[in-house]
C-alpha cells in the first residue's frame, strides 16, 4: 500500500508533509517508472481492443456503426462524454480540468455549472435549457460522472411563475437521484440557485398549498428515508429555499388534502422531492452551510439551524459529570433475517474483540478475522460475507487475517483453548461443545474516521507491545538488554537501532525498513512470564498476551471467592514444553496452576441446554467445583454471568471469563497459560509451591465493593427523587394542557403551555451534590474499568485492558459469485411474446412460423422495404422467383419516422420467425440450433429494435445469459487488497513479471512465488468460480467475431489461465460508468479482489456489496444504448462511459482513509 501511495503522489508534496513524512521508505523514482509503464501497457491494450471493435462495428451489423462505450481518462472527460446528448457539442472538459487543479470537486461543480449555463445562454439557448444543462454538468462533477443521476435523477428544469408573475426555477427530481447521495442532492439545489442568480431569475415564493403539499407527502410516504423532517422543518425549508424542489410522481399513493396544487403536475407522491429535502437538505445541512458561508450567499441563512441540530453546547466544569462509558449501538440488530445468525450482542463478552489494524485484504469498510473464527462460526461467514456490525459503520465484508487471534472454545472433555490455525480447528471440530469467544475483529482507524465515529479502546495486543518496545530500543545497551532477556543472539535480529525515528537517521529510508523489520519480528515473538515482566519493568510496556487476562469480564462479585480459591491452589513446575492438544497455544517451559476440585461435578451436557429465564437461589443450586460464596449484586439488579456460574462453577467459569487456557485432570482444574499474570494482578507471588500473598487483595476488594454499594445507594435515592419530581410535573402539565384545549388554543400553543407549567415545578437538585457527583463517577469508573482498578492497585506493573470492547455483529448478506441473469434467464434480446411457451424458447416460436410481436418500424436503405431488424431480412430470389434461404437483402435499415412521444415506439407486427432463424443459422455456418435459446417477451427500449438474433444463438451455444444491455456479466462480492503473493492467486511469478510486476513491495527483483507484491490499482483478482464462465464468454466472443463479423478471433483462449492479462470492465449496479481493469489471477473465494482505489472508482466500498465484471471486448461489441429500457432508471447499471485511468484525486475520499502505515 505504501508503495502505491508513493507512486500516486508527486515529489513536490514532500515539503508540505510536516515532520512525519509518509513517503519515507519509498523509492519514488522506481514507483513512478513502474506506474508509467503500467499505464502505457493498459493504454496500448485498450487501443488494440477498440481498433478491433471499431472494425467490427463499421460492418453495420449493430445498432450503431461505432463503439458505444466512449473512453475517458479523467473526471472531465467522463463528464463530457456522459452528457454528450445534453451538451450538443459544447466542450467542458478543459474548463473542468483547470478548475479541479485549483479547487475541490464541490467548488468546481458550482463554478462550472454557472459557466456552462452562461455559455449556453450566450450561445442562444433559452433559459430553461441553459439552467438544465448547467445543473446536470455540476451534478456530474459532484458524482464523479459515473452515476446516472445527472441523466435521470433530474427529469427536467422548468421556469414557472410566482403569484406576482415573476419567474422562478423549478428543479424536477426523479427516483434515480437517490444514487447520488445526500450531499449531491443538497448541493444540486445550491447549484441551481447559483445558476439562477447568474442568469438573473427571481427566487421561489411558495404559496401555502404548495408548502402543505410537501408536508402531506412526507406523512403518506412509506419508503425508506434516513431522516424524516418534522412539519415545522418542512415548512421552514420549503418557504426559505430560493428554488422550488419539485419532481415527477413516483408512488401510487395520492394526496387527498392538497392533490390539485399549482406548479405541481399530479396528485401522486413525488419521491424525488422527499429524498432531496429529507436526506439532502436536512441531513447534509453542515456541508451546504460550509459553501453558503464561504460564498456569502444571501437567502440561505435557514440552513444554519439544521446544521446546528444535535450540536448543543455541552456543559463544562469540575462539577459536571461526563460519562466515559461506551454506549451500545443496537441498530445492527434491526431487521434480522431468519437463518442468518447473530454472532454477538452489543458490547457483550463472547463477541468479536476489537483490534486496530489492517490486513492486506481489508480496509474500505472490510474487516478481518482469523480463518479459524470463520470455521468456528459454523462457516456462516467466509471471505466476502457481509456482517452487520455495531461500530464503526453499518456493515463490513469479512476477509482473513492470520495474525488475528482465533476463537476460544470449550471441548467435550472440558479443555479450554484458543485455536489460531484453521487446520487445528478442523482436527478438533467434532469435539467443540461451545465457542466461548469469537476471536479478534481487525478494523482500521480509517473506518472510524470515515464514519465519523469516536475511537473506542482496543485490547493490548502483540503489535501494541511491539510498538512500545520498538520505541524504547534507542541504544545498543537497550537492544543488548532486550536480547539477553529473551536469550537470543544479535545476529538473529535485524540490524540497526529500531528506536531511532527515521526523521533523525542519516538514511531515513533505510531506518524506516529497519523499524519495519524489527516490528514484524517483535510481534511474532512468544514471551515467557519472566521475559514479559523484565520487559515491562525496563521499558514500561504492558504485559502482552497470553499474560494479560480479560480482567474487565470478571464480575467483582466473583472476586472474593476467586481469591479464596487461589489461596488453596498449587503451583506445579514442568521442565519440558507440554501441550494438551495439538491445537492448544504452545507455551515455554515454566509451570502451571492447579486448583483442587476446580472441575468437580462439571458436565459437558450443560452446554447443550438453553439459558433459563430465571435461576434458583445459589445456595439451592448444584454448581460445579468448590463451594465458594459470591457477593450479592453490587451495581446491578441481578448477579452477572449467572449462567456461566451454573454451567462451569466459580473456578472454571472464572478462568473462562479471564481467557486463561486450562484443562481437567480428574476433578482438578489445571491452568497452563496466563496464570502467573493472574496471580501478579491479584497480589500473589508465583514463586514457590503455592501462591504467596504479597498484598491484601481481599481487603482491597472488600473496600472497593463497599464503596460501590454506597455509591449505588446514593444513586438510587436520587433516581427516586427524580421519579417523584417527574410524576408531579406530568400531573401539572396534563392539567395545563387540558385547560388550554378547553380555551380553544391550537396544538403548538397547547404544547407550549404544558411545557411551561411543567417547568414551573422547582427542582432543588440532589441532597448532597458533591456526594452524588462522586457516586456517578465511581459507577462510571466501575463500568469502564471493572476490576482493573483493583489490579492496578495491587501490582506495580503496567496493565492495559486486553478486551475492553466487543463488537456486536450478525450475518448480513452471504457472499456471492454468480453470473448476472435477468429474471427469467435470457440468451437473446429478441422478443417473441408468448409464442415460445413458458420458457420463451426460440424453437417453440419457430414451429409457429409466423408470430406477432411489438417491434419498431424500420426501412431498408437498399431495397426500400420495411424490416424491423438492423439488417433487411427480405430474402433474395432466384431466376424462378423462389426465395433463397440464407441469402437476404441484408441492407442497413433506419428507424421510420414517428409522431409518438411515448416511451416505446414499436408497433405490433407479424414476423416470419422461421425464415429469420434459418437464415441466421446458415449465415453462422452451424448445423442446428442449440436445444434451448431463451428470448424476451418484449423489448423495453424506446425504438424496440432487437439485436441480431445470431448473437443470442451463439450465447446459447456457450450457455451464457445476457443482461438487458446486451453484455455478459459475472457478479462477485467486492473485496479489497493491496498486496498479494503469486502463489495465492495461482499464477507463476514469471507470468506476473511479464505483466509488469518486476519487483516486490521492498523493491527487490521478483524471483519467487512467495514474494509479496503491491497490487497495481487497476488489476483484478477474479473469483475462481468465474474462470469457466469467463472462458466460455471469451470463446463466445471469438465465435461471434469469426461467424458473425467474419473477422479473426481475439482471445484464442483454451483454458482459464489464458485470460490472465486480458482486460475487463467493472461496473457497480447503481452507476453508469465502467472502470477498466486487468485480470491477473484467481482467488479461491466468492469475492473479487481489487485495490481500494479501484473499488472507490466504481463508487463502491467493501461493506458486502457486489459488482459485475465483463470482458472488455464483449462490452465493446454488444453494448448499445439503443437497447436499454426507456423507463426511468433504464440507463443505470450500463457502461455509458469507460474510465481508462484511475486518478486517486477523483475517487471518493473514503479510499484515502484506508490505513497505509506498516505499524
Secondary structure, DSSP 8 states (H G I E B T S, - for coil): -HHHHHHHS-GGGGGGS-SS-TTTT--HHHHHHHHHHHHHHHHHHHHHHHHHHHHHHTTS-SSSSS-SSEEESSHHHHHHHHTHHHHTT---HHHHHHHHTTS-HHHHHHHHHHHHHHHHHHHT--HHHHHHHHHHHHHHHHTTT-BSIIIIIEEEEEEEE-TTS-EEEEEEE-GGGGGGHHHHHHHHHHHHHHHHHHTT-------HHHHHHHHHHHHH--S--S----HHHHHHHHHH-SSEEEE---SS-B-STT-S-TT---SB--HHHHHIIIIIIITTHHHHHHHHHHHT-TT-TTHHHHHTTT------STT-----------GGGTT--TTS-EEE-TT-TTSEEEEE---TT-BTTBEEE-HHHHHHTTTS--TT-EEEESSSSSEEEEEE-TTS--EEEEETTS-EEEE--HHHHHHHGGGEEEEEE--EEEE-HHHHHHTT---------HHHHHHHHHHH--SHHHHHHHHHHHT--GGGS-SS-TTS-GGGSSSHHHHHHHHHHHHHHHHT----HHHHHHHHHHH-----TTSS--GGGS-HHHHHHHHHHHHT-EEEE-SS---SSTTS----S-EEEEETTTTTT--GGGGGS---SS---GGGS--SSS-------SSSSS-TTHHHHHHHHHHHHHHHHHT--EEEETTEEEE-SSHHHHHHHTTEE-SSSS-EESS-HHHHHHHHHHHHHHHHHHHHHHHHHHHHHHHHHHHHHHHHHHHHHHTT--HHHHHHHHHHHHHTS-----SSHHHHHHHHHHHHHHHHHTTHHHHHHH-SS----SSS-EE-EEE-S---EEE---SS--S---B-TTTTTTTTBHHHHHHTSEEEEEE--EEETTT--B-SSSB---EEE-TTS-EEEEEE---BEEE------SS---EEEEEEHHHHHHHHHHHHT-SS--S--B-BS---SSS-----HHHHHHHHHTT----TTS---EEEEEEE-SEEEGGGGT--HHHHHHTT--B-TTS-B---TTSEEE--TTEEEEEGGGHHHHHHHHHHHHHIIIIIS----S---SSGGGGTT-EEEEE-TTBSEEEEEEEEEEESSSEEEE-HHHHHHTT--SSS-EEEEEEHHHHHHH--GGGS--STTTTTTS-SEEE-S--GGGS-GGGGGS-----
